[in-house]
Amino acid sequence: NAGVTQTPKFQVLKTGQSMTLQCAQDMNHEYMSWYRQDPGMGLRLIHYSVGAGITDQGEVPNGYNVSRSTTEDFPLRLLSAAPSQTSVYFCASSYAPGSRGGYGYTFGSGTRLTVV
Amino acid sequence: TQLLKQSPQFLSIQEGENLTVYCNSSSVFSSLQWYRQEPGEGPVLLVTVVTGGEVKKLKRLTFQFGDARKDSSLHITAAQPGDTGLYLCAGVQVGSEKLVFGKGTKLTVNP
């Protein structure tokens, strides 16, 4: 049981480049989310999805796009990378809150992105 | 505006001491969760609390959800160096689908 798999683990981009961070889960979780973690800022929600075909914005969505074509996959696209997007990105998944007693999220190991 | 305020932000104690970390909000939550994160890794769920006044114990860790479901606390008894890490509270507001996090408490337990 792999849990939540994120690729790549490390990435360096030049300003203006685009890329996709991959996230896959094998637990049949309905909910999936993307967070970024910056020093002193905690984890901030970028986008989330409550099921295949349904996505919504979080606290810091600008510069990022998502799609959820399957239950398993939730890729995060950086449209035109900027130095302000240098961060550690975490993907997480969960059963629907309250559906099974308020289960928490399972997190991937993160993607460390540097934009130069 | 930070929806969930954690305190203290940093905590450095000696092995064997007790400590409490607080997570406060003016909003009501359908659930509050506590995670622990070690350097270079993703957060790992410790506990979820969903009922006002609920108390859960995990070995030397005790978690409490406030009666009004607006706050939570994490108490560690007889801390050990292995407890060192970043402790994060997170919650889902009533009527929301989003899990939002506090900024975390960085705990260091010195031998």
Chai-1 contact restraints between the chains, C-beta under 6 A:
chainA,res_idxA,chainB,res_idxB,connection_type,confidence,min_distance_angstrom,max_distance_angstrom,comment,restraint_id
A,G42,B,F101,contact,1.0,0.0,6.0,A-B,restraint_1
A,G42,B,K103,contact,1.0,0.0,6.0,A-B,restraint_2
A,G42,B,G104,contact,1.0,0.0,6.0,A-B,restraint_3
A,L43,B,F101,contact,1.0,0.0,6.0,A-B,restraint_4
A,L45,B,K98,contact,1.0,0.0,6.0,A-B,restraint_5
A,Y48,B,K98,contact,1.0,0.0,6.0,A-B,restraint_6
A,V50,B,E97,contact,1.0,0.0,6.0,A-B,restraint_7
A,F90,B,G42,contact,1.0,0.0,6.0,A-B,restraint_8
A,P97,B,V92,contact,1.0,0.0,6.0,A-B,restraint_9
A,G102,B,S31,contact,1.0,0.0,6.0,A-B,restraint_10
A,G102,B,T48,contact,1.0,0.0,6.0,A-B,restraint_11
A,G102,B,V50,contact,1.0,0.0,6.0,A-B,restraint_12
A,G104,B,Q33,contact,1.0,0.0,6.0,A-B,restraint_13
A,G104,B,L45,contact,1.0,0.0,6.0,A-B,restraint_14
A,G104,B,T48,contact,1.0,0.0,6.0,A-B,restraint_15
A,F107,B,G42,contact,1.0,0.0,6.0,A-B,restraint_16
A,F107,B,P43,contact,1.0,0.0,6.0,A-B,restraint_17
A,G108,B,G42,contact,1.0,0.0,6.0,A-B,restraint_18
A,S109,B,E41,contact,1.0,0.0,6.0,A-B,restraint_19
A,S109,B,G42,contact,1.0,0.0,6.0,A-B,restraint_20
A,G110,B,G42,contact,1.0,0.0,6.0,A-B,restraint_21
